[in-house]
Amino acid sequence: LSGTLASLAAANSAINHVTLRPSDDAWVVVFDNSNWQGQGIPTTCANYLNSLRANGTVINAVALTSGDGWVVVSGNNTIYAVNIPTAMYNAFGTIAGANGTIKSAVIGPNGAWLI
């Protein structure tokens, strides 16, 4: 991860979001709004991030669970989630329904989360 961050900084890329999975060395870095690099993430998450990059869609946040769960927030509060805590998923809906803007999300160990 540190090598990727150093390379992006040297290239004057704007780093928008960094996430780490709490259980291992999986990570995702979002830069220049819709580009990303990562390691050890589920294939379904990588495929979704690739589709967002191909469409030029802004990636606001990525969060990884300690298993294979993940969530990506993109564009105007578009939520795509797989196996995240139910309460977190419901909170995304509440925030979006109140016209809030979701800028970051984190999933910690033991089901802890923060938006």
N, C-alpha and C positions, 0 to 999 in steps of 0.2 A: 504494500500500500504506500509506504513512504516513497518508493521509487516512482510510482505513478504520480503522486502528488508533486514531487519535485519536477518531473518531466512536464506536467501540465503548467506548473508555475513558470518554468523556463520558456514555455511556448506562449506565455501571457494569456493562457486560457482562464476564463472566469469559472471558478469552482462554485457551483450552486448548492451542492448537497453531498454529504458523505455519510454513509451508514455502515455499521459493522454488525454482524450477527453475534449475539451474546455467547454462543456455545462453541465457536470455532474461528477460523481465520477467513470466513467469507466476508466480502465487502463490495460496496458499489460506490462509485464516485460519479456524480452528474456534473457535467461541465458544459459551458457555452449553451445553456438552456436545454438542448435536446440530445446532446452527446453523452455517452457514458462509457465507463470501463468497470469491470468487476472481476471477481474471482470466487469460485465455490458456490455460486448461487444456483437455485433450481433452473433447469432448462426452460420451464414455462415462463419464469420471470425474465430470463434473458431474451427469449423470443418476443415477449411483450415489449420490453424496452427497445429491442431492435425495430419493432413496428412503429413505435413512437418516433424513434430517430428518423426512420425512412420518411415519415410524414411531416417531420419538422415540428412535432408537437412538443411543447415545453413540458419537461418533467420537473414537477415541484418537489416531490419527496418519494423516497423508497424506504421501506422498513422490512426487516427480515425477522422471522421468529426463530426460536432455537431449533425448530424442526425444519420442515420444508414449506412453511407458510410465509407469505409475503404480501405486501400491499404497495401499489404505486398510485400516487396522486399526480394527475397530469392536467394540462390545459386549465379549464375553468372548473376545478373541483371534480374532475372525472376520477372515480375511484374504481380500481380493479384489485380485488383481494382474493387470496386463496388461503384458507385455514388460519385466519387471524382471530383473536378473541372477539366473541360476539358483542360485548359491550363496546369495544373499540369501533367495530363496524357500525353499530348503532350511533355512536358519537359522530362519526363522519357524516351520517345522514342528517343528524341534528344541526351540525355546523353548516353544512351545505344548504339545508332548508331555511336557515336563518340568514342566508346570503353572506355567510362568513367566508373568509379565504383561508384555505388550508395551505400552509407553507412548509410544515415539517411534521414528521411522525416518527416515533421510536417505539420499538417493542423490546422490552427487557426480559430477563429471565423470569420464570414462574408466572408468565402471563401478564406481567406489568406492562403498561403502555402509556404513552403521552402524545397528545396532538397539539 
